[in-house]
């Protein structure tokens, strides 16, 4: 295991930046990896504040340049600016999500409004905008990539308020700073409440149904909280919790579910609902200032979907089929309960437990039979890495000499098909109290031809950490999640763009590379390579493999409905017009779910409003629909692979060349057409989710 930085006392956020600060110069480690063994908590604020000061000086020099504005003296130096700020803030923003503490959270709260003001100082600089606009007006003389960069830069300035009056700019700056402060406060509260809401169990008999590994993990979690002799069921970010699948004790299932859905709603210091009301109102006001009827309209104007109406059309079009199927699934589950003389109506906390019974009965598939064949390290090396090698020719070598921020983190050097170093990959797989819930991918260093940087990327998941000496055995859903996040990592590692701004793609396209990578988890050659018993190495029996494939669309009514409920709830919050009265969060949620006909009592939203971090931290605000939009694209693209020989190196290279390496260097709809030969169609998505009958086979 690579060495980890040991905890160090945080210096004051007012500490002076010095040449000894670990962010002062580009890292000398491979791929400019962060020197975590040298970074103190107190190093971040001085580096970030000095980085802001330096970038503003660089921006002032561009804005005040007496020479006529050109691409080379305006856009290029803007792309180069902020090197220190980028270096320090990338690490800081990641660490405060992945391995935070009270000191870091205080620093984050202090820096958040300053960073928001810093961005406004750049985008609302009138002299700088005059130069950008002048280059934009002469963009047709530039090459294709440079022209697209200028168009995106100009659009970014306009969307940030560059054309507003001075009074409106001042108002927008206040709103941006307040939103930054509120999102930081929200994250602090929901992390604290999620940790505090973990369910403590005193009696081992109540945990009947959990595997020995899960019991050991619960005991270890209790030990870490100073509760030796007890068991702790920690909460994940979603509404339903993994133990609900196995726990036989219905009262404990209800208790665990209630703990999950009550997060952010306790009425105490960690209640999030007042923050949510203010965030929704301030986002609506920001959209009004910028000329949009709602924040959803503002966000989607810059996405592939273009309008909330287009996103709603896709989602509401799936509601009848998904809810009908969910009701059929609920009826089947109720029959199992009645056959057991349960004497109760199906509740959300019963769903997973009894759905597993249905799955065993209808597909003869038992989750406990699957897990021994899905050991994390083997899935990673012989599944995820193996699939990437087959498609793209890349190889991996674990590095134990590169510092990490937590002892659980693993680091791999990635080599291209020609043997040349391509990227650095960090894998952070296990849940811990210092980590935000969920799963995501990010970068410590992004690829850029202009800055001569190669990517150092990280994938973050929240699998239950096994007790010491035990293996991490996974569900197939967790395997799919690992393939998903690695798809994001591939997108970052294969980037081959010159300008940093063009690394980014629209939110409703960003999930496309991750979701298509999920398909390879069940590709026969890949599956056979990793699905082996963790003790004997024996391959998963063919009949069990067949059951997994047969059950692929099992429970999709529930899965689709819970997702749609959250995605539609997101749009509902962000379509509120400016100046409307702040709604009661709980009542608003009930009314929105009923309006969209996704208020099934047995199928709660994947995230209720109070703990919907995806949207309240800003990353997916008015954009949670993007998973479904990207799935439309990914299923259509996957069918191209099926139509053209499947998982071959040639097909992988085409996908890399036309999608993964391009970043945001052109309109993504055009990029997709260059790969697929046409626009995506919805039929593959419906078929993959089992929401329509597959097409009849040709004679």
N, C-alpha and C positions, 0 to 999 in steps of 0.2 A: 504494500500500500504506500502511496506517495506521502511524503511528509506534509503535515498540515500546520498552518499557522496556529500558534497557541494564543489563548485569549490575552489581550493586552489592555491595560487601562486606557481609556479614551482621553485624548487631550481635549482641551477646550476648543469649541468650534471657532473661536477667535484666534487660534494659534497661527503664527506667521508661517507662510510658505517659504521653504528653504530648498536649496539644491539637494539636500539629503532626503527630501520627500520621495518615496518610491515611485511616484507618478511624474517626477520632474523630467525624466527622460524616457524615451522609448525603451521598453523592457528588452534586455539582452537574452532572455529565454527564447527557446524555439517558438516561432510564430508570435513573438512578442507577448507570450503568455503572462498574465499578471503574477508578480512575485508575492504570492500570498504569505510566504514565510517572513516577509519583511513589512507587510502592510499592517499598521495599527488602525484602530477605529478612528483615532484622531487625525489620521492623515487625509481623510476624504475631504472634509470641509475646506481646509486651506487650499488643496489642489483644485477643487471645483470652483471656489471663489476666485482664485488666481486665474483659472482657465476662463472664467467669464470675463474677467478684466482684460485679459490678453485678446480674447476674441472680439470684444467691443472695440479695442484699439485697432485690430486688423480690419474690422468692418468700417470704422471711421476713415481709415486710410483709403479704402476702396471708394467710399461715398464721396470723399473730398478730392479724389484724383482729378487734376485739371485736364487730363487728356480726354478726348472724346471716348465715350463708353464703347467697349468691344467685348466680345466673348472672352478674349484672353485677359483683359485687364479688369473685368468685372465678375463674370460667372466663375472662371477658374479659381481666382483667389478666394471667392466665397466658398467654393468646394474645399479648398485647402484650410480654411480658417477653423479655429477651435480645436486644434490637435490635442492640447492638454486637457481641455474640458471634456472632449469625447473620451479620451483615455481613462480619466478618473470617473466620470459619471456613468460610463458603461459598467464598470466593475461595481460601483456603489449601488446602482439601481438593481443589479442582479443580486448582490449580497443581501440587500434589505428585503428581498423576497425569499431567498434560499437559505439564509443562515443568520437571521437578524438577532438583535438583543435590544434592551431598553435604550442603551447609549446610541446605537445606530438609528433607532426610531426617532429619538429626539433630534438628532442631526438632520434626518430626513424631513421632519416637520419644519425645522428652521430653514432648510434649503429650498423647500418646495416653492414658496411664493417668489423667492429670489430667482429661481430658474425660470418660472413663468414670466416674470418681469424681463428677464434677460432675452427670452425669445421675442417678446413684444418690442424690446429696444432694437432688435434687428429688423423684424418684419414691418414695424411701423416707422422706420427711419425714412423720412420723405426723400432725402437726397439719394439714398441707396435705391429706392424704388424708381426714381427718375432714370437712373442708369439701367436698371433691370428692364424697365419698359422700353427704353431706347434700343437695347439689344433685341428684345422681343419683337419690336416692329421691323427689324431687319433680319429676322431669323431664317428667312428663306434662302439666304446665301450660305447657310451652314450645312454641314453634313447631317445625316439622318439622326445619329445619336445625340449630337450637340443641339440640333434643333429641338428634339424632344425634351432634352434637359432644360433648355430655355423656356419652353412652353410650360413644363411642370413647375419651374421656379417662379415664373410670372403668376401662374395660377395659385401657387402657394402663398404668394404675397397678397393677392387679391382676397383669397379665402381667410387670410389672417387679419384683414382689415386695412390694407395699405391705402385704399381709396376712400376711407371714411374721413369725416371732418375731424378736426382736432378734439372737439368735445366728445364725439363718439369714440375716438381712439382712446381717450382717457377712460371712458366708461368701459370699453372692452378690456383695457388693461386691468381695471379693478375686478371685472368678472373672471378673467383668466387666473389672476392671483388667488381669488377666493376659491375657485374650483380646485386649483392645485392644493390649497390648504385642506379643503373638505375631503378630497379623495385620499389624502394622506391620513386624515383623522378617521375616515371610514375604515381603511385597511387596518389601522391600529386596533379599532374597536372589534372588527370581525375576527381578527387573529386572536385577540384576547378572549372573546366570547367562545370561539371554537375550542380553544384549549380548556377554558373553564367548564365547558359543557360536556366534556368527556365523561362517559358513564362509568362510575366505580361500582364494582360488584364484590360483595363480601362472601357470597356462598358459591363455591365452585359448581355445585349441582345446577345452579341456574344457567350455567354455560353449556349445558348438554347440547351436543350437536356440533360444536366447534372442533376442529381438528386439533391434534396435539401441538402442531406448529402454531396455530392461532392462539391456543391457550398459553403456550410459552411466551408468545409475543405480548399477550395481554398482561401476563405476570411481569414481564420485563418493563412494560410501559408503566405499570403500577410502581415498580421498584424505583424507576427514574423519578417518580413523583413523591418518593418517600413513603409509599403505601405498601411496604413489604407484607406479603400474606394476602393481598387483595389482587383484583384484576381490573384493568382499565381498558375500556373500549373507546379508543380515540375516534374523533369524527373526521371524515373526509368532507370535501367541499360540497358534494352533491346532496340532494335531499335524501334519497335512499342510501343506506350504509351497508357495506359488504357483509357484516355479520347477520343481517336480516335474512340472508339466504339459508343460514344453517341453524340459527338458534331455535330450539324447540319450545323454549319458555315464552309463551305469548305475552305475558306481562312484561318481560324484559324487552321483547321486540317493541312493544308499544312505548316503553320508557325510552329506548334508544331513538325511535322515530320522533318522539316528542322533543327530545333534546336537540335533534337535528333541525326540525322545522321552527323551533323557538329561538334559534340564533338571531341576534340582533333585535329581539322583540321583548326583552325582559323588563324594559321600563327603567333599568338602572343606568349606570355610567357607560355601558357598552351597547346601549340601544342605538340602532343605526337609522331609524325611520325619520327622525327630524333632519338628519344630514341628507337623506334621500330626497325629501321634499325640497330642500334648498338647492341641491344639485340639479334636479329636474327643472326648477324655476330658472336658475341661472343659465343653464344650457339653452332653454327656450329664449331667454332674453338675448343671449349672445347670437343665436340664429337670427333673431329679429333685426339686430343691429347690422348684420351682414346681408340682409335682404332676403331671408328665407322664412317661410311660414312656420317652420318647426325645426327643431334640432335634427330630427330624422331626415328631413328634406335637405338640410345642410350637409349631413354626413354622406348620404347616398348620392348626392350630386357628384362626388368624387370617387364613387365606386363603380364596379362593373354594372350593378343593377340600375344605377342612375336615379331612381325615384323610390320612395316608400311604397308607392302603388305597385311597382313591379315586384318588389320583395314580398309584399302582402299577397299578390296574385299567386305566386308560387306556393306560399305557405298555406293560405286558405284553401287552395285547390287540393291540398293533401288532407285537409281536416276530415272530410266525410269518410274517406277510405280508412284513415288511421284510427279514428274514433270508433267506427263500426267494427274494425278488427279488434280493437282494445275491448269493446263490449263483449265480443265473442270469446276472447281470452278470459275475461272476468267470469263469464258464465261457466266456462269449463272449470275454472278454479273453484267456483262456488259448488259445483257438483262434487269435487273432491272433498271439500269441507263438509258438505252434507253427508257424503258417504261415510265419513269418519264420525258422524253424529256430533259435529263440532258445536252446533247450536248458535252460531253467530254469522253475521253477514261479513263478507270480505272487506277488510280494511287495507289501507295502503301498506301498513307494516306487515300484513300477511302475504302480500303479493309475491315477493321473491321466494319465500319459503314454500308456498303451495304451487307456484309456477314451476319450481324445480321438481315437485312431485308430478305435475302434468308432463313435464319434459321427460322424466324417467318413464312415465307410463306410455306416452305417445312415441317417444324416440328412444326409450330405454337408455337414457343418457344421464349419468350421475356425475355431478361436478367433482365429487371426491375421487372418482375413478380417473379424472383427467389430470388433476394437479400433479400427481407424481411423475408425469411425463413432461411437465413444463417447468423445468428448473431455470431460474433467471440467467445464470451465466451461460448455460448451453443455448437458451433462446437467443441471447445477445450474440454470441460468437457464431453458432451454427445455424442461426435463423436470420437475424437482422443483418449481420455482417456478411453472411453467406449470400443472401439475396442481393445485397449491394454489389458484391463481387461478380455474381452472375450477370447482372444487368449492366454494370458500369466498369468492371475490371479492377475496382479499387481494393486495397488490402489494408489491414490494421495491425498495429503493434502496440501493446500496452506499455506505457511509460510510467515507471515508479520513481522517476527522478525529478518530476515537475511538481512544484508545490500546489496543494489544493486547499480549499477553504474549510473543508470538513473531512474527517477521516473516512467517511463513507463514499466519498467521490472518487471515481476512477477516471484515468486519462489515457487516451489512445492517440497515437500518431497515425494519420491516414495518408496512404500513398496512392498516387494515380496509377492508371494502367501501365504507364511507361516507367514506373518505379520512382517518379519524382515526388517529393513531399507535397501534399495537397492541403492538409488542414490538421488542426488539433481538435479532438472530440472529448468533451467531458460528459460523463454519465453520472447523474445524481438521482438515485432511484428510490430511496427510502424516506418515509414520512418521519418528521421530528417536530417538536414543539416550536422550533425556531424557523420553520419553513411555512410559507403560504400554501394553502391547499390547492389541489388541481394538478395539471400537467401542462408543460409548455416548453418551448425552445427559445433560446436567446443566444447572443454572441458577446464575448468579451472583446473580440477584435473582428471587424468586418473586412471582407475582401474589397480592395480598391486598386485598380491599376495606377491611378493618379498618385495615391499615397504609398504605393508599393507595399501593401499589407496583404497577408493571407489570413484566412478565417480561423478563429479559435471559437468553437461553438459549444453550447451546453444544452443537454436535454434534461428536464426536471420532471420527475414523477413522484408519486406518494404511495408506493407499495408498502405494505406492512413489513417492517424490519423483522427478520427471524431472530429468535433467541440465539445467543452465542453457541456456535457449534452446529447449528441447524441450517438447512438449505432453504432458500427462498423459492417456494413452489407457487406457481401462478395460476390464475384462472385464464381461460382463453380470451376473455375480454381484456385482461391486463396485457396479454401478449399482443393483442391488436393495438392497445394503447401505446406499447413500446414501438411497434412498427410505425404507428402514426407519428409520434414525436420524432422518430429518426427520419421520416420523410421530410419534416421541416429542416432537420439538420443537413440532409442532402442538398436541399434548396440553397442553404447558406454556404455549404462547402463547395458546391459546383459553380457558385456565382463567378462570372467573368465579365465584370463591368469596369469601366474606367472611373466613373464619377460616383462618389458616395451616395448622392441623392437618388441615383437610379438603382440602388440596391433594393428599394422598397417597391412593393406591389400593392394594389388595392386589397383591402381587408377581405372582400368576398372572393378573391383569387388566391390568397395566401394559404388557405387550407387545402387547395387542390393538390399540391405535391405531397402533403402529409396523408391525405385520405386515399390517394391512389396507391401509396406505399402499403396501406393496410391490406390490400388485396393479395400481396405476396405472402402473407402469413399462412394462407391456406393453399398456396400453389404446391402441387404434390411433391416436387423434388425438394423444395425448401422445407415443407412440413416434415417430410421423412428425415431430413437432416438434423432437425432439432428436437422433435417430439420423441424423446427416449427416456426410459425410466431412470430417475435420478440415482438409484442404487445399483441397478443391474445393467443399465445401458441398453436394455431391450427396447426395440422400437414399439411405439404405440400399436396395439393390435389393429388390424385392418378394419374390423367391425366397429371399433370405437372411433376410428377416423371417419368412417362412413356416417356414423351417428352425428358427429360434430358437423359435417357438411350438410347432412339432411336437416339438422336443426338450425341452420344458419338464419332462416327467416322466423324462427320461433320467437314469440314475444315482441315482434316488431310493431304490433299495434300499440303496445305500451310504450316502447322505446321512442316511436315516432311522435306519439301524442305528448309525452312528457317534454320532449324537445320543443315541439311546436308551441306548447303552452308557455315555455320560457321565452322563446324567440318572439312570439306575438306580444307577450307582456312587455318585452324590451321596446318594441315599436310603439306600443300604447303609451308608455311613459314618455317617450321622446317625440311623440306627436302632439303633446300638450302645447298649446299656443302661449306665447308670452303674455303675462298679465293675468292668466287664469288663476283662480283661487287654488292654493296648495291643497291637494286632495289628501284625505286620510289614506295612508299607504295600504292598510289592510282592506279597506272598502274599495279602493281603486283597483286593487288586484282582483278581488272577487268579481267586480263589474266587468273588467276587461276580459277575464277568462270566460265569463258567461256570454259576452258580446261575440267572441270568436268561436263559441260552442266547443271549447276545450276544457270545460269545467267538470270533468268526470270525477266523482268523489273518490274512486279507488286509484286514480292516476294523478298524483300531484305534479306540479311543474318540477322539472329537474332542479331548478333553483327558485325559491320564493324570493320576493322582492328584497327582503331584509338582508339576505346573504348572497345576493346575485353580484359577486365581485367582478365578474366579467364585464358588466356594464357600468358599475359605479366607480370603478377605478379609471375608466376612460378607454381602455383598450378595445372593448367591444361595444361601447355605447352606441345604440341604434345600429349595431352591426352583428348581433348574435345570429341573425338569419344567415350569416355568411357561411356557416357550416353546411347548411342545406344547399345554398347556392353553389358552393364548391363541390358538394357531393354530386349535384347535377352534372358538373363538368367532369369530375373524376370517374364516375361510372361510365359516362360516354367515352372517355379516353381509355378506360380499362377494356371496353368492348373493342376499341381499335386494336389493342394488343391481342385480344383473343382472335380477332379477324385476320391478324397478320403474323401468326406464328408464335405468339405468346412471349415468354420471358427470355428473349434472346439478346445477345450483346448488341446486335445491330439495332434492335428496337430500343434498347436502353440508351444507346448512343443518340438515336434520333430524339428521344425524349429529353436527354440532357442538352443536346445542341439547341433544340427549338423551344424548350421551356425552362429547364432548371438553371441553365447558365445565363439566361437573358436578363434576369432580374426584372426591373421595370423600365427597360430601354425602349419599349414601344407599347402601344395600346394592347392590353392583354387579350381583348377579343380577337384582334388581328393575330396576336401571337398564337392563340389557340387554333385559329383557322389554319395557320401555317403548319401546325402539327397534325390536326385531324382532317383537314381538307374541307371542313364545313363548320357551321355553328353547332353547339351541343343540342341534343334532343332529350326529352324527359323519360322516354320509355325505359332505358337501362336503369335509371334510379328506381322507378316503380317496380321493375322486375327484381332488382337486387334486394329491395326491402320487402318483397313478397306482398306488395299492395295491389298487384294485378296478376292475372294469369300469364305465364310465359307464352310467347308466340308459338303457334303450332309449328312443329318441325316440318321441313320440306320432305315430300315423298322421295 
